Amino acid sequence: MTTRKKAFTLVELLVVIAIIALLLSILVPALRKAKSHAMRVYCGNNIKQVILALGLYASENRDFFPYHDVGECWYWLWGLDRACTTKIMKYGPTMESFYCPANIQQKRFKWQYWEEWSKNEHIIGYFSLWDNPPGSARVRNWQPQGSGNKKFPVKVTDPMASATELFVDVTFSNMTGTYANNPQFPHGNFAKCGGGMIGLGTYDCSNHYLSESKCEGGNMGFVDGHVDWRNFSEMEIRNKPGCFPTTWW
């Protein structure tokens, strides 16, 4: 007497495959969301370290934040001169604290951003929004666009400390050329911004962008030391009029 070996029928295999596909369709978005949340937390911790260091420095220097070169052309918000980062790092932050873990370009070119772009300045992964005291050799001669009468803080005792941004995620977009008035890119291109890395044949990009046309948002570090997440839908254009790229916070 011969016995038949049990085997799956084609229908049963198709059912199993369909169930696996269904489970993956549920699991993958959940994993992506969990990864995104982890990146937000990691990034927010970086910002927290830096703003606490800025507060400690200010407490020992008549409440003023450390003097800095305020970026190339005085409107680049994501550059810090080396003397300034040295002062900040004395209070705990490391090089890693100045780069968002969600930014793929920063992961790949971090050393070039930090060491090779300029002998005087680092390109970092966050916007530095404080200014130097009036009368200093370098001060910003402009204030951010948008609502809320935003100003660049000068001292840790700013009367609007809880509502004044100090150190925030890089969120910028290219709204020129083919991306200007383009319905497919209503806010510009978040993944192809010219900047510090254009000399290496690549682009700068926003920290938490979802696609070239969409950005998730960013962490905001405030003068009073707290950090909040801000969705992109709550951000506004804040750069100096006429400057490139378009910056948001």
Buried (B, 14 or more C-beta within 10 A) or exposed (E): EEEEEEEEEEEEEEEEEEEEEEEEEEEEEEEEEEEBEEBBEBBBBBBBBBBBBBBBBBEEBEBBBBBBBBBBEBBBBBBBBBEBBEBBBEBEBEBEBBBBBBBEBBEEBBEBBBEEBEEEBBBBBBBBBBBBEEEEEEBBEEEBBBEEEBBBBBBBEBEBBEEBBBBBBBBBBBBBEEBEEBEEBEBBBBBBBBBBBEEEEBBBBBBBBBEBBBBBBBBBBBBBBEBEBBEBEEBEBBBBEEBBBBBBB
